[in-house]
Amino acid sequence: STQSTGCKNCRTIVADSSTFFCTNAPLNSFTLSEISENLGISQNYVTRMTRQNDADFGCTYQRLFCLNCKMVIGAVYKTTASNLDHIRDKYTIYQKAVSIYVIGTTGFYYPGTPEVTNNLVEIHKMKAFLVYMDKRLEAIENKLK
């Protein structure tokens, strides 16, 4: 099933699961390879200098915000520590700032931890694999008839 990610404030769709790149447990976020036209990127650069224990302490980024309500929902990291290099220049979404709607269900859910998002991605991968294997098995069975 496909998931849509919406701004938690106004529910404007800002991404879907087809652009999912990775989860980031230390940042309580997930990263996307692309975003929708409903997100904007600030022109200003910010360097995180609040708490030295923060996973992104010293990193420089631009804020990602919902164009509809202007709520900041993530960041595009421009300089990172080596453990965050894989998310540089991609679109990192703060889990607390979004809701996720699974198409074909009755409502939104709010991911509490990166593990929730990661588990859902793994479930979708397994589902796709099982569907593929079922089609192969069906083709083999038809040849044996």
C-alpha positions as CSV (number, residue, x, y, z in Angstrom):
1,S,0.0,0.0,0.0
2,T,1.1,3.5,-0.7
3,Q,1.5,6.1,2.1
4,S,1.1,9.8,1.9
5,T,2.8,12.1,4.3
6,G,0.9,15.3,5.3
7,C,1.7,18.4,7.3
8,K,0.5,17.7,10.8
9,N,-0.9,21.2,11.1
10,C,-2.9,21.5,7.9
11,R,-2.7,18.0,6.4
12,T,-1.4,19.2,3.1
13,I,0.3,16.3,1.3
14,V,4.1,16.9,1.3
15,A,5.4,13.5,0.1
16,D,4.6,9.9,-0.6
17,S,6.3,6.6,0.2
18,S,7.7,6.2,-3.3
19,T,10.4,8.8,-2.4
20,F,11.4,7.2,0.9
21,F,15.2,7.1,1.4
22,C,15.9,6.2,5.0
23,T,15.0,6.6,8.7
24,N,17.2,8.5,11.1
25,A,16.6,7.3,14.7
26,P,19.0,9.8,16.3
27,L,17.1,12.7,14.7
28,N,13.5,11.2,15.1
29,S,13.1,11.7,11.4
30,F,13.0,10.1,8.0
31,T,14.6,11.2,4.8
32,L,13.1,11.5,1.3
33,S,14.8,11.7,-2.1
34,E,12.1,14.0,-3.4
35,I,9.4,16.3,-2.1
36,S,6.1,17.6,-3.4
37,E,5.5,21.1,-4.7
38,N,3.7,21.8,-1.4
39,L,7.0,22.2,0.4
40,G,9.3,25.2,0.4
41,I,13.0,25.5,1.3
42,S,14.1,28.5,3.2
43,Q,16.8,30.7,1.6
44,N,18.6,31.1,5.0
45,Y,21.1,28.6,6.3
46,V,21.0,27.6,10.0
47,T,23.7,25.9,12.0
48,R,22.6,23.8,14.9
49,M,24.4,25.0,18.0
50,T,21.9,24.4,20.8
51,R,23.0,21.2,22.6
52,Q,26.3,19.4,22.0
53,N,24.5,16.0,22.5
54,D,22.1,16.6,19.6
55,A,22.8,14.3,16.7
56,D,23.0,17.2,14.3
57,F,25.0,19.6,16.5
58,G,27.2,21.7,14.2
59,C,25.4,20.7,11.1
60,T,24.2,23.4,8.7
61,Y,20.8,23.1,7.0
62,Q,17.9,24.9,5.3
63,R,14.5,24.6,6.8
64,L,11.7,22.7,4.9
65,F,8.3,24.2,5.4
66,C,4.7,23.6,4.3
67,L,3.8,26.2,1.7
68,N,0.1,26.1,2.9
69,C,0.5,26.9,6.6
70,K,4.3,27.8,6.8
71,M,5.0,25.2,9.5
72,V,8.6,24.0,9.5
73,I,8.5,20.2,9.0
74,G,12.1,19.3,8.2
75,A,15.5,20.3,6.9
76,V,17.8,20.0,4.0
77,Y,21.2,19.4,5.5
78,K,24.1,21.1,3.7
79,T,27.0,20.2,6.1
80,T,26.9,17.2,8.3
81,A,28.9,15.1,10.7
82,S,30.2,11.9,9.0
83,N,27.5,9.8,10.5
84,L,24.8,11.9,8.7
85,D,26.6,12.2,5.3
86,H,24.0,10.0,3.7
87,I,21.2,12.5,4.3
88,R,23.1,15.6,3.0
89,D,21.2,17.4,0.2
90,K,18.2,15.2,0.7
91,Y,14.9,16.1,2.4
92,T,14.7,15.2,6.1
93,I,11.2,15.3,7.6
94,Y,10.7,15.5,11.4
95,Q,8.3,12.8,12.5
96,K,6.6,15.0,15.1
97,A,5.7,17.5,12.3
98,V,3.8,15.1,10.0
99,S,1.0,12.6,9.8
100,I,1.0,9.6,7.6
101,Y,-2.1,8.4,5.7
102,V,-2.0,4.8,4.3
103,I,-4.1,4.8,1.1
104,G,-7.0,2.5,1.5
105,T,-7.4,3.0,5.2
106,T,-9.8,5.3,7.1
107,G,-7.4,7.9,8.6
108,F,-4.1,9.4,9.5
109,Y,-1.6,8.0,12.0
110,Y,1.3,9.7,13.7
111,P,4.5,7.8,13.7
112,G,6.0,7.9,17.2
113,T,9.5,6.5,16.5
114,P,11.7,5.9,13.5
115,E,11.2,2.2,14.1
116,V,7.5,2.5,13.3
117,T,8.3,4.0,9.9
118,N,11.2,1.5,9.3
119,N,9.0,-1.5,10.1
120,L,6.3,-0.3,7.7
121,V,8.8,0.0,4.9
122,E,10.1,-3.5,5.7
123,I,6.5,-4.8,5.6
124,H,5.9,-3.2,2.2
125,K,9.1,-4.7,0.9
126,M,8.1,-8.1,2.1
127,K,4.6,-7.8,0.7
128,A,6.0,-6.9,-2.7
129,F,8.3,-9.9,-2.6
130,L,5.5,-12.2,-1.6
131,V,3.3,-11.0,-4.4
132,Y,6.2,-11.5,-6.8
133,M,6.9,-15.1,-5.5
134,D,3.2,-15.9,-5.7
135,K,3.1,-14.9,-9.4
136,R,6.2,-17.1,-10.1
137,L,4.7,-20.0,-8.2
138,E,1.4,-19.6,-10.2
139,A,3.3,-19.6,-13.5
140,I,5.2,-22.8,-12.5
141,E,2.0,-24.5,-11.5
142,N,0.4,-23.6,-14.8
143,K,3.3,-25.1,-16.7
144,L,3.0,-28.3,-14.7
145,K,-0.6,-28.8,-15.6
